[in-house]
Amino acid sequence: MEQWKMSIITGVALIILALVFSLMRKGISIWMAIVIVLGVIDIIFGILRKKKEGM
């Protein structure tokens, strides 16, 4: 699989897992917030890689 697709899929998976664990614990912790931010950053890098490959 292409690198940018893996990056986007990993970012989405991180965000989903963090949200599920936060819902299970009935609150968001600093660690879950960090995981969500890392997921968003991973998605952004994936999109940037896709744009770079498209050029």
MITOR-225763 format. One line per 5 residues: for each residue x, y, z of C-alpha. Coordinates in Angstrom, 2 decimals. Example, Ala and Ser with C-alpha at 12.3 -4.5 7.8 and 13.67 -1.06 7.14 Angstrom:
<lofis>
12.30 -4.50 7.80 | 13.67 -1.06 7.14
</lofis>
This chain:
<lofis>
0.00 0.00 0.00 | 1.17 3.50 -0.73 | 2.84 5.38 2.11 | 0.37 8.27 2.15 | -2.61 5.90 2.40
-1.04 4.11 5.36 | -0.42 7.44 7.06 | -4.05 8.53 6.67 | -5.42 5.14 7.79 | -3.13 5.13 10.83
-4.22 8.65 11.77 | -7.90 7.78 11.50 | -7.38 4.61 13.55 | -5.58 6.57 16.28 | -8.40 9.10 16.51
-11.11 6.41 16.61 | -9.30 4.41 19.30 | -8.71 7.51 21.42 | -12.38 8.50 21.17 | -13.55 4.99 22.07
-11.28 4.80 25.12 | -12.35 8.29 26.18 | -16.01 7.33 25.96 | -15.38 4.15 27.94 | -13.65 6.14 30.70
-16.35 8.84 30.63 | -13.81 11.60 30.13 | -10.85 12.64 28.09 | -7.40 12.49 29.62 | -4.31 14.36 28.54
-2.93 11.16 26.97 | -6.03 10.66 24.83 | -5.82 14.31 23.73 | -2.19 13.75 22.72 | -3.16 10.63 20.74
-5.90 12.56 18.93 | -3.45 15.36 18.07 | -0.91 12.81 16.78 | -3.64 11.23 14.64 | -4.50 14.59 13.11
-0.82 15.30 12.44 | -0.46 11.87 10.80 | -3.44 12.58 8.54 | -1.99 15.98 7.58 | 1.36 14.41 6.68
-0.45 11.79 4.61 | -2.30 14.45 2.65 | 0.92 16.40 2.12 | 2.67 13.25 0.83 | -0.19 12.62 -1.58
0.03 16.15 -2.93 | 3.82 15.82 -3.24 | 3.53 12.54 -5.19 | 0.87 14.02 -7.44 | 3.20 16.77 -8.62
</lofis>
